[in-house]
Amino acid sequence: MAGLTTLSDDALLDRLQRGAFAYFEDYTSAGNGLVADTSRPGSPCSIAVVGFALSCYPVAVHRGWLSRDVAAARTLKALRFFSNSEQTEEADATGFKGFYYHFLDMHTGRRVWQCELSLIDTALLVAGIVTAGCYFDGDGNEPHIRALSESLYRRIDWSWALNGGKTLAQGWKPGCGFLHYGWEGYNEATILYILGVASPTFPLPSESFAGWTFTYQWENLLGQNLLYSGPLFTHLFSHAWIDFRSIRDQFMREKNADYFENTKKAVAVQRDYCARNPHGFEAYDRNLWGITAGDGPNNQDMRKKSRDRRFYGYMSRGVPYGPDDGTIAPWAMLASLPFNPDAALQGIRYLLEQYPQVCSNDRLSSGFNPSLVEDGRAWLSTGWYGLDQGLLVMMIENHRTGFLWDITRGSDIFRTGLRRAGFEGGWL
Amino acid sequence: MTTPAIPNETDDPEQREFLRRVRPPNWTNPTPKRPYDLVVLGGGPAGLAAAEAAARTGLQVALIERNLLGGNSLNVGSVPSKAIIRSGRVIEVVRRDSEKFGARTEVGSTADMSRVMTRMRRIRARIGEFHSIDRLVAQGIDIFFCTARFVGRQAILAGDARLSFDKAIVATGARPKTCDIPGLDQVGFLTSSTIFDIVGMPTRLAIIGGGPLGCELAQAFCRLGSQVTILQNDPKFLSHEERDAAELLSLSLSRDGVETRLNTTVVGARTENGEKIVDTVNNGVKCSFSVDEIMLSVGRVPNVEELNLSAAEIEFDPDRGVHVDDFLRTTNTLVYAAGDVCMSHKFTNVAEATGRMAALNAFGARRRRQSHLLIPRCTYCDPEIAHIGMHVWEARQRSIPVKSFTIMMQDVDRAITDGQDDGFVKIHIRDGTDEILGATIVAARASEMINEMSVLMSAGIGMRKLASILHTYPAQSDAIRLAAAAYMRDQGASTW
């Protein structure tokens, strides 16, 4: 990959965006359109990754990487699978109440790993389904895409997922019921609430969004005033679909800010934290940051080597409160492109110059830890994760053309959801 | 009602001295004077504070204690737990951090449990002197060691003696809650009241309930060498704390080696081949594992049942305790209550404050409201988590615009030199003003630092003034001033 850093910004973005998209060509099940969570052998499908894939097919058409017919056929295949899959309380169904299990068998499409019926991952999937429904507005296969997109969205019983409360549970398991993990404070769930309140059939009450925003904390932190959340991805996911520039909900009106500006601040906190590097991790720098959810070295206890360090596996890392074990996500700086293009480009160039191994097949790896060196090599996550690649394709495109934001700005569902959640102003 | 056994004889000199101070073995109850101005039921922090406050004003006071003077706090609560936590911290530093600080120590340092417990008992005896029987008697307080029950609106039976009173204060405290886990009674379990009596260190300790005390002891016993597992029904770790504080502590416990199983219900306990087995269910998945000891830490319930409160027309609830108004008065206007028996905040500082307040309200001209108490509190894990005033979510629920100024301990010079840079200071203010609404501190000595916040808030000092108050340098509490300096920068104003 030595050549990457010699390319112009535009050419570099071309290569990395194309490389990221190729993940979906390489790791999609031809039979049902499901996409693997990771490139590793035996990886199940993650429904969230399918949501990203469905959002990236229009980008591929737009960029000329796929013909519109091929993109429509791939999209339709996945939608048909979800439409025909089992939606019951059975432990090996694909979903229930219109929601889906987090991980599915790549071939049968049934639940694996006793995983949860995941609300946030269903929301990311549905964001892709709705995006496809908006984009494919033509003839041929496309009316089927629109019809399925609508029916899959309409059948989701969002109100059920409130479980009688004011805000959403995080998941549900057969024979066990609703799961509640500390879903408090700002995070990536904005899109979940937006899609939930917009439903014409089983909507979340509009107040549920305010119920969640009640748990927000507006903080002055490392010199920035921001709505805090530690892991960088939480400031990115909803933005892959929604153009938050200049639209504001009640909370942001009160604070005279918006979510787009907030992510800029989160990027600034990441850069400042890595420049300060309080734990003395290797390589952290104002131009090398990106602490977020991703793969990690796993629980290798390094105390024996007289460093009081412990490494985590796949986990949600964050700054400045932690957890932080010296692992950065090589994709995360580039995925911040719309918010701070200069920082993202400087960062990715610096990273590729210093550590070219983080990129192979023009795809950035999920995790890299230069503080953990064994046999002369810094720890690097094997293969790639679909979420990272999907987010990169979308964020690079949004930076370049605003293409996905244009699609969702034209979506009744997104517009209704944002309005019901109390957003106003700007393009809305 | 379970009460710790009162040991009559002991070979341990510390324990003998301790008992001489808080429950003399050959004690004879005095002959009742009649009537007493004030009878206090319970000799814990609330009862002692009430009795001493009243005695100081020259009133005739009787105090009835069923067990040991000092209450839970001294005997089985704050004092012994902090002594053990301190041992745990020292051992952790020696074992994990000695090299970091440049000390040469033996590899594989371990705790000597009998010395840890001896130190704890010596400390308890020493602190017990402050509440000793000699001091109380010298203040003219009549002490009755016996059970007490009301026999009328103004009469109590203390053992066999009938005491009549002008006013009374119920301060009988609370005890560890138990729960109906099948088989647990047969297998046997420890509570926060009995864990300080253990002789050897349990190799494997399961703690049911992940509240503050459960977490404190989990970390301390882990550092002293136990393999500790916290089993908690709740999906959130320390759910009453701020997310960032709870997550930081969760990481710290896990770094120490405490295993925390959230969303986990203990459905049974049994003995198999001489081993204690705990059966749990997590998200529908069953799991069984063997332990040496089980400690139950699922909250506290007020001691109300044996007081025959209805004879004095005092209303109560078995879970929430004695009903009191804002002046701590019960439904019998001559009887007040204080401390754990009536307060939702079951902390020693609240018990002492309400004990004093109940005595002053019963006799004084100027009455004080318990709702005006500003209560700092702390969970004594490492790092400590302390809080005072409003949480952000409370402010937001009351539509108060709130903004938090955060200083990370990793940016505080003294925390860096001390190697104690985990944590943060967060000061919550009313947005648009410099009024401090509350604060959360996570730091090695958050229990000390939060008291500065207590003073600031009580004195009505805002961020603007705070920014100009000199602190020693370097000091961990300088983080508080730095938060105010951040406020001034945010305002675009200079500190001076």
Interface residues (C-beta under 8 A of the other chain):
Chain A: Q114 E116 K173 P174 G175 C176 L179 H180 Y181 G182 E184 G185 F214 T215 Y216 Q217 W218 E219 N220 L221 L222 G223 N225 Y228 G230 E254 R276 P278 H279 R303 S306 D308 R310 P320 Y321 G322 P323
Chain B: R96 D97 E99 K100 P235 K236 F237 S239 E242 R243 D244 A246 E247 L248 L251 R255 L262 N263 N283 G284 V285 V392 W393 R396 Q397 P401 V402 K403 S404 F405 T406 M408 Q410 D411 D421 F424 K426 D431 A486 Y487 R489 D490
